[in-house]
Amino acid sequence: MGSHYETLNKDILDVQKIREEFPILHQEVNGKPLVYFDNAATTQKPIRVINALTEYYSGYNANIHRGIHTLAEKATSAFEDTRKAVKDFINAREVEEVIFTYGTTDGINLVASTFGRANINEGDEVIISSMEHHSNIVPWQMLCEEKGAKLKVIPINEKGEIIFEAFEKMLSEKTKLVSIVHVSNTLGTINPVKAVVDKAHEYGAAVLIDGAQASAHINIDMQALDCDFYVFSLHKLFGPTGSGILYGKRSFLEAMPPFRGGGEMIKEVTFEKTTYNDIPYKFEAGTPNIADVVAIKKALEFVEEYGKDNIAKYEDELLRYGNEQLQTIPGLKFIGTAQDRVSVISFIIEGIHHFDIGMMMDARGVALRTGHHCTQPLMDIYNIEGTVRASLSLYNTFEEIDIMVEGLKNIVERFK
Amino acid sequence: MQKPSINDIQDEIIEAFSLLDGDVEMANFYLMELGQKLKPLDESDKVDENLVKGCQSKVWLKTEFDKDTLRFNADSNTAITKGLVSLLVKILSEQKVDDIINADLYFIHRIGMNRFIGTQRSNGFAAMIKQMKIYAIAYKSKMERKAS
């Protein structure tokens, strides 16, 4: 059934050609061809990214920024080339506004510990939404507790969309920061972040956007969005694990105190006093994750080669087909039905625990995520313990959706 | 009728699993069937104090003592885990306290459980076993205190 759609959508994206770039996809799991539907957790890596890692370690591994020898020079320039590529990818104004981190969580903690500690005081307010990942809840809870500030939460409607009017009412001169997810990892909802940024700015509040799930699916444009901080992980964007980006507006980054102390982030050190380096280095203490950062350039090239617009168009078709097919399963209920969504489908099936579904689908070679997806407060709102989540990427096919749906139908049958 | 020994039951389980020929899906379905046969706990016993810590899914474990033996009743909110629990109940319930404490549960390795339940569930499974042995040890020391 799905193969028909494959042919129909070949003009948008040649998925078979893309799949050839991903060695990991061509394997059997429990005797069945692997269907990888856990892309919201981490995406797989194209061979050009894997090769870039090998080439770095076998060709020009050296510590960056300080050595004057040839290898150090080569490694430094490859590292900084990625920074430029990221700047273009997110359309930041300046390359210095791109800080390398270890991931989204690291980026949020950096902002909480520096901007947060310096600017949020007793009686101030921080606003997040009901659909935040724990990594965009806990750092702010910790900060608010330390400072005596208040954490406010934007409610959502039944479909899993933020209630904008409620958000507007929460804003006041006490609001120092709004930190909100661009795309929900559990529901797939795309939040109206531009409107959030504009509204928050009217009250002089800074805005951080958690782009962990957005970066692989939709265009992210820092100048158009005008947010003050944007964080994401590169392993969800076809890059290696352990690397991420913090974008910050120059004026913010310059005013912020440093995060970690150590090498690289200093200008001059005496036992009496240290002066700090300029941005971005002020926030990159110690030897960074050089190899992974170097390889990330290839991941960005991969995405740009196929084009975010084409990727989004193809994934929208996958989402539409997935929703349509899953609807035919008796007792299945979607969790999150927002109008504006990426290709993430969360659901529960009446009478069958999500862990059982996850294990039985794994036995059929289908990798799904089950549980609370690090959004326990959101699960509480829906009054459920967890969901089954299928998160689709550009290398997934309509036929794979058929395999998942057939498997689920089989499980439902067994539980009757 | 006397309850078969811990090792006799383990050998039976090993035999049954060998028929599944290492097929993960079949092993899952088999576990589910076993779970369905396990006598469910009363809802009133599914309380936090009976929960086994360290399991991803909820597992409730209740004990009853009868002279020198210990009876286990258990349940889970997920079908496959309930099957796993049922294996332990089948082996360890109504056995002598000393035998429970000293049991070498070799069937886990022999049926290749790690392969079909994965590391995360294996940890939960180990937590269940630990909890059962702790109950046995606690009961034994209580009996010894009483005797002295």
Interface residues (C-beta under 8 A of the other chain):
Chain A: N30 G31 I352 H353 F355 D356 M359 M360 D362 A363 R364 G371 R414 F415
Chain B: D23 V24 E25 A27 N28 F29 M32 Q56 S57 N77 T78 A79 I80 T81 F116 I117 R121
